Amino acid sequence: MKLLDMVRVLEGKDDLTRRRLTLHFLCLYRFKPILEEYRLRWHRGANILAAVGNGRDEILITTHYDVVRGSPGANDNGSCIAVLIDVFRKLKDHRLKNKVRLVIFDDEENGLRGSKAYVKRHGFQNLLGLYNTELVGMGDTVTIWPVTSGAKDHPALVALLEAITELGCPYIEAGKLPRFIGDHQTFQDAGFPGAFCLSMIPGSEIEKIRRYVNSLEETAKNTIPPQEIPLIFRNYHCPEDRSEYLSEEALQLMSEVIYRAVVRLDSWDDRVAPDLVSGGNSINFGREGGHHAIPDYSVP
């Protein structure tokens, strides 16, 4: 099955159906996913977990399956589910030193509740690195965010940059993005510096995206002229988030980037980080955040 076909199956489905379909896809590739339930007062949710490898230390690859009401959820985040299942498929036959865990969170669109419940239960003491994904189905340029000064030399970032350099694909590094969050932020706020988010954007719109994102710090979205809003954000959290705007090429490229980064990080042996010749651009905005307490989640 092509990755875009998987996105089309998920497209337009409600959260519970997307959960069921994601479990089905994982079982098709002979994985044994589990549902890890959590509860916050009256609210219940369930994260999807699967793992390959048996090491004590872990690498996480993550995304979310819930959608904003009224959005078909093709790029946000059906594209990421398809990509990470493909990465997991590739890793299945790779001899790993560490455990690689796939976590597809619930409730990202509802205050990051799924990832907060996960961190509350599992912590991150044995975590080597985390690659989260958001909006990976459109464009030709890998975006890594947020890259802050304290994370520049983290092995997870170095392994990622090595993988991108090896593939020769364009990329950019961005700082914290105003008004945009993801499940990686839960780990960063809890004190883990090696959590990064990956997205795909059209290289032809980099400057337009930069102007738009910077403008969000001071301007409400609905006051920005429509022609100034890049397509990837014009389709974000709305009925236009459809698979017709996505490409198999973007999905396959992100899959290969993450796969190679995980393989490199898995073989990390405290070597000195190489001097990388940056092939990307740096887009810096926003502020570096502090640490925040994780709410108390109980499990039924």
Summary of the structure (lengths in Angstrom):
residues: 300
radius of gyration: 17.9
end to end distance: 36.4
largest distance: 52.0
contacts: 1017
relative contact order: 0.19
helix: 40%
strand: 19%
